[in-house]
C-alpha cells in the first residue's frame, strides 16, 4: 500500500502536478477570498441580462468583473464600481467576420475609424478602462469560426495603444506564443510604457518559462489564468489534462512562476461561447483547484489585489 502511494506521488510529480498538500489556512481562505474576474465577458448579442451578471457575481463572491468585451451601458449602470469596462472586442469581431484577417490590420477600415473616436471618448470620460479581448493569433486555441493569425504589432493595434496610453488604460490580448509575437509584444510594451498589457489565459500554449522571460523584460506586462482547468476542457471537448491546475493543485512550473512574479498574475472565468450557465463551476474550480495551492499573501494578490492595483478599482 505504501509503495503504491509513493508510485502515485512520483507519477504526479513527473507530470508537473503539485503533490504537497495546501495548508488549512489557504484552503479556508480560498473559499471566501474576494475575487476580481478579469475575464468576464459581457456580450451584447445574445448575452445574459445585466441582472444575471450581478446575481452570479454575488453568489460566487466576485467583487469586480470585466476587462474584456463587450462594453455594455446596462451592465455598467447596474454594476457601477464593480465593472471593469473594456471596449474593442465587438468592433474587432465585426471587422473580422466581414473582411477577415486583412480587415483587422486596416487602420482605415470605416468601423475602426469610427471606433477610434468613440473609444477615445469613453476612456476620457472614465466609462471604459481599456481594450480587450483582442484576438490576434488564436489559430490553435479558439473556436474554428473565429480563428485567425495576424501580427500583434500592426497599425490598428497601435492606434488602440495610442488611445490607451493617452488615458493610462490597458490592452488585453489573446495570442499564441511564437517568435513574432514575442518581438511584437516586447516592442509594443516598450513603445507604450504607460499601457498595461494583459495576456489572456497567460498566453495559450506557452510554458511558465515563456512568461518568466516576458515578465522579466517588461514591468507593464501581466497575465490572467482563465480557462486553464477541467471545466473549460470539458465544455470545449478537450480530453488532455488541464494546462495549469487540476484537482491536485497548480502544476509546479506555474506555481513557481506565480511565486516569483506574485504581482503579475490574476484570475478570470471566460464564460464565453454560450457557457455562462457554467459560471459558478468556473469560480468553484478557481477556489478549489487554483487558489489553495498559494500562500495566503500571494493568494490575495492573485485573487483580487493585483487587479485592484492594476485597474485602479475601488470597493463597491
Secondary structure, DSSP 8 states (H G I E B T S, - for coil): -HHHHHHHHHHHHHTTB--S---HHHHHHHHH--EEETT----STT---HHHHHHHHHHHTEEEEESSS---HHHHHHHGGGEE-EEEHHHHHHHHHHHHHHHHT-TT-HHHHHHHHHHHHHHHTTS--EEEEEESB-TTSS-GGG--B--SSSHHHHHHHHHHHHTT-EEEEE---SHHHHHHHHHHHHHTTTSEEEEGGGSTT--HHHHHHHHHH-TTEEEE-TT-SHHHHHHHT--S--SSEETTEEBHHHHHHHHHSTTSEEB-----TT-GGGHHHHHHHIIIIIGGGS-HHHHHIIIIIHHHHHTT----
